[in-house]
Amino acid sequence: MSYRRMAEVYDRLMMDAPYEDWVHWTKHMIMKFHGDASTILDLGCGTGEITIRLSQDYKMTGVDLSEDMLAIASNKDKHQQVQWLRQDISDLNGLSDFECVISYCDVMNYIVEERGLASVFQRAYQALQKNGLFMFDVHSSDHVNCNLLGQTFAEVYEDLSYIWFCDRGKEEDVIEHDLTFFIKNGDLFERFDEIHYQKRYSERFLNDELKKTGFTILGVFADFSLTEKDEGERIFFVCQKI
């Protein structure tokens, strides 16, 4: 899934996102499981908010499919500390020898085909050194069922407004996000629409797929918890290439 015009407003929509929590959680897990790690590959890096923050302490490479998102990220990277690459995360090329691979903000939920998710796991595995860490998050099933499906969300700002319908997709466990935006352009508002699809994955299925790939699962966490916990809105996996 590649963001189209939504890249223009993504940072506005995500201005309250807990980016510092992702950074703190990542650093803690690296210190706990692979304390000497210094190179990180960020899959689905978007506009680079997490990537750039981590670049203060690690050598970062950010990968995304959206040229527009990468352009925004690169413009933020004032000291050009990050390598930005446009690639499909299910078909990575030329990336290897990383000590850590991360993928946050429910990027994995955007992989709506199971074989595509398996391919992402395989590419992450291949990109890692021996003993390297793979860390990612997904929406929990409870969060999807209780807080997303059948819900309507809307915000109105002076120069931007949107309405977002979240419904069941045609295929099993697929979530359809139907978004309409209005952006001020001079004295008028310009409308554009996007439909995004995500898939709900159970913890059991993810466990099985990770083990098939060759990963050892070091822990499952929820909502930035630093101790193992499998109940919450966002589930985190910490895996290792042995």
SULGI-V455564 format. One record per residue. N is the residue number from 1. SS is DSSP state (~ for helix, > for strand, _ for the rest). NEAR is the number of other ideal C-beta (glycine too) atoms within 8 Angstrom. Layout:
# SULGI-V455564
n & ss & near
N & SS & NEAR
N & SS & NEAR
This chain:
# SULGI-V455564
n & ss & near
1 & _ & 7
2 & _ & 5
3 & _ & 11
4 & _ & 8
5 & ~ & 8
6 & ~ & 11
7 & ~ & 12
8 & ~ & 7
9 & _ & 12
10 & ~ & 13
11 & ~ & 9
12 & ~ & 8
13 & ~ & 9
14 & _ & 8
15 & _ & 6
16 & _ & 4
17 & _ & 7
18 & _ & 7
19 & ~ & 9
20 & ~ & 7
21 & ~ & 8
22 & ~ & 12
23 & ~ & 11
24 & ~ & 9
25 & ~ & 12
26 & ~ & 12
27 & ~ & 10
28 & ~ & 9
29 & ~ & 11
30 & ~ & 12
31 & ~ & 7
32 & ~ & 6
33 & ~ & 10
34 & _ & 11
35 & _ & 7
36 & _ & 5
37 & _ & 12
38 & _ & 6
39 & > & 11
40 & > & 14
41 & > & 13
42 & > & 15
43 & > & 13
44 & _ & 13
45 & _ & 15
46 & _ & 12
47 & _ & 11
48 & _ & 15
49 & ~ & 12
50 & ~ & 15
51 & ~ & 13
52 & ~ & 13
53 & ~ & 10
54 & ~ & 14
55 & _ & 12
56 & _ & 4
57 & _ & 5
58 & _ & 10
59 & > & 7
60 & > & 13
61 & > & 14
62 & > & 14
63 & > & 14
64 & > & 12
65 & _ & 9
66 & _ & 12
67 & ~ & 6
68 & ~ & 10
69 & ~ & 14
70 & ~ & 14
71 & ~ & 8
72 & ~ & 13
73 & ~ & 18
74 & ~ & 10
75 & ~ & 6
76 & ~ & 10
77 & _ & 13
78 & _ & 4
79 & _ & 4
80 & _ & 5
81 & _ & 7
82 & _ & 14
83 & > & 6
84 & > & 13
85 & > & 9
86 & > & 9
87 & _ & 10
88 & _ & 6
89 & _ & 13
90 & _ & 10
91 & _ & 8
92 & _ & 12
93 & _ & 5
94 & _ & 4
95 & _ & 12
96 & _ & 6
97 & _ & 5
98 & > & 14
99 & > & 12
100 & > & 16
101 & > & 14
102 & > & 13
103 & > & 14
104 & _ & 11
105 & _ & 9
106 & _ & 11
107 & ~ & 12
108 & ~ & 12
109 & ~ & 12
110 & ~ & 11
111 & _ & 11
112 & _ & 10
113 & _ & 7
114 & ~ & 7
115 & ~ & 6
116 & ~ & 10
117 & ~ & 13
118 & ~ & 11
119 & ~ & 10
120 & ~ & 14
121 & ~ & 13
122 & ~ & 9
123 & ~ & 13
124 & ~ & 13
125 & ~ & 12
126 & ~ & 8
127 & ~ & 12
128 & > & 14
129 & > & 8
130 & > & 6
131 & > & 7
132 & > & 14
133 & > & 17
134 & > & 17
135 & > & 13
136 & > & 12
137 & > & 11
138 & > & 12
139 & > & 13
140 & _ & 12
141 & ~ & 9
142 & ~ & 8
143 & ~ & 12
144 & ~ & 12
145 & ~ & 8
146 & ~ & 6
147 & ~ & 7
148 & ~ & 10
149 & _ & 9
150 & _ & 4
151 & > & 7
152 & > & 7
153 & > & 7
154 & > & 8
155 & > & 8
156 & > & 4
157 & _ & 7
158 & _ & 4
159 & _ & 5
160 & > & 12
161 & > & 10
162 & > & 12
163 & > & 9
164 & > & 11
165 & > & 8
166 & > & 13
167 & > & 9
168 & > & 6
169 & _ & 8
170 & _ & 3
171 & _ & 6
172 & _ & 3
173 & _ & 7
174 & > & 13
175 & > & 16
176 & > & 11
177 & > & 11
178 & > & 10
179 & > & 13
180 & > & 10
181 & > & 14
182 & > & 10
183 & > & 11
184 & > & 10
185 & > & 6
186 & _ & 4
187 & _ & 2
188 & > & 6
189 & > & 8
190 & > & 8
191 & > & 7
192 & > & 8
193 & > & 8
194 & > & 10
195 & > & 8
196 & > & 9
197 & > & 12
198 & > & 12
199 & > & 11
200 & _ & 11
201 & _ & 11
202 & _ & 7
203 & ~ & 10
204 & ~ & 6
205 & ~ & 9
206 & ~ & 11
207 & ~ & 9
208 & ~ & 8
209 & ~ & 12
210 & ~ & 12
211 & ~ & 10
212 & ~ & 7
213 & ~ & 10
214 & _ & 7
215 & > & 12
216 & > & 8
217 & > & 11
218 & > & 8
219 & > & 7
220 & > & 12
221 & > & 15
222 & > & 13
223 & _ & 8
224 & _ & 11
225 & _ & 9
226 & _ & 6
227 & _ & 5
228 & _ & 7
229 & _ & 10
230 & _ & 8
231 & _ & 6
232 & _ & 11
233 & _ & 9
234 & > & 13
235 & > & 13
236 & > & 12
237 & > & 15
238 & > & 14
239 & > & 12
240 & > & 13
241 & > & 14
242 & _ & 6
